[in-house]
Amino acid sequence: MRKLVATLGICAIVFGASTGVVSTSVDAHEAHAMMCDEVSMNAMKADVQSMPEGDAKTKAMEEMQMAEAKWGKKDMNACEAHMQNAMKAMED
């Protein structure tokens, strides 16, 4: 019985942790309001990587590379603009 309770407890912890990761990605994209921060950048990169090969993925990758360059220069407005462009490319 104790093993069952322990196993269920571990499953609940793992489920909670995985649910938190999914919600972070969803929150980063909600209402297409992208912020130039690490969470949003990582979520977008993961989404772009999961896209099928093609023009839309190429465009999104280019925009994300430009966003990262602007992020590195602390130009948040340009970074967010490139992330918005990447989002639009993903929707095409």
C-alpha positions as CSV (number, residue, x, y, z in Angstrom):
1,M,0.0,0.0,0.0
2,R,2.8,2.4,0.8
3,K,4.5,1.7,-2.5
4,L,1.2,2.6,-4.3
5,V,0.9,5.8,-2.3
6,A,4.5,6.7,-3.0
7,T,4.2,5.9,-6.7
8,L,1.0,8.0,-7.0
9,G,2.8,10.9,-5.2
10,I,5.7,10.7,-7.7
11,C,3.3,10.6,-10.6
12,A,1.5,13.7,-9.3
13,I,4.8,15.6,-8.9
14,V,5.9,14.7,-12.4
15,F,2.5,15.6,-13.9
16,G,2.6,18.9,-12.1
17,A,6.0,19.7,-13.3
18,S,5.2,18.8,-16.9
19,T,2.0,20.8,-16.8
20,G,4.0,23.9,-15.6
21,V,6.3,23.6,-18.6
22,V,3.4,23.5,-21.0
23,S,1.6,26.4,-19.4
24,T,4.8,28.5,-19.6
25,S,4.9,28.0,-23.3
26,V,1.2,28.8,-23.7
27,D,1.5,31.9,-21.5
28,A,4.4,33.2,-23.6
29,H,2.3,33.0,-26.7
30,E,-1.1,34.1,-25.3
31,A,-2.7,36.9,-27.3
32,H,0.4,37.0,-29.5
33,A,1.9,39.5,-27.0
34,M,5.5,38.5,-27.2
35,M,8.0,39.9,-24.8
36,C,11.7,39.8,-25.4
37,D,12.7,37.7,-22.5
38,E,14.3,34.3,-21.9
39,V,10.9,32.5,-21.4
40,S,9.4,33.8,-24.6
41,M,12.6,33.4,-26.6
42,N,12.9,29.7,-25.6
43,A,9.2,29.0,-26.2
44,M,9.4,30.6,-29.7
45,K,12.6,28.7,-30.5
46,A,10.9,25.4,-29.5
47,D,7.8,26.2,-31.6
48,V,9.9,27.1,-34.7
49,Q,12.0,23.9,-34.3
50,S,8.8,21.8,-34.3
51,M,7.6,23.4,-37.6
52,P,7.7,21.3,-40.8
53,E,10.5,22.3,-43.2
54,G,9.5,25.0,-45.6
55,D,9.5,28.7,-46.3
56,A,7.5,29.6,-43.2
57,K,10.0,27.8,-40.9
58,T,12.9,29.5,-42.7
59,K,11.4,32.9,-42.3
60,A,10.6,32.3,-38.7
61,M,14.1,31.1,-38.0
62,E,15.6,34.2,-39.7
63,E,13.3,36.4,-37.6
64,M,14.3,34.6,-34.4
65,Q,18.0,35.0,-35.2
66,M,17.5,38.8,-35.7
67,A,15.4,38.9,-32.5
68,E,18.3,37.2,-30.6
69,A,20.8,39.7,-32.0
70,K,18.7,42.6,-30.9
71,W,18.1,41.0,-27.5
72,G,21.9,40.8,-27.1
73,K,22.2,44.5,-27.8
74,K,19.4,45.3,-25.3
75,D,17.2,46.7,-28.1
76,M,13.9,45.3,-26.8
77,N,11.6,47.1,-29.2
78,A,13.4,45.7,-32.2
79,C,13.6,42.3,-30.5
80,E,9.9,42.2,-29.9
81,A,9.2,43.3,-33.5
82,H,11.3,40.4,-34.9
83,M,9.5,38.0,-32.5
84,Q,6.2,39.3,-33.8
85,N,7.4,38.7,-37.4
86,A,8.4,35.2,-36.4
87,M,5.0,34.6,-35.0
88,K,3.3,35.8,-38.2
89,A,5.6,33.5,-40.2
90,M,4.5,30.6,-38.1
91,E,0.9,31.4,-38.8
92,D,1.3,31.4,-42.6
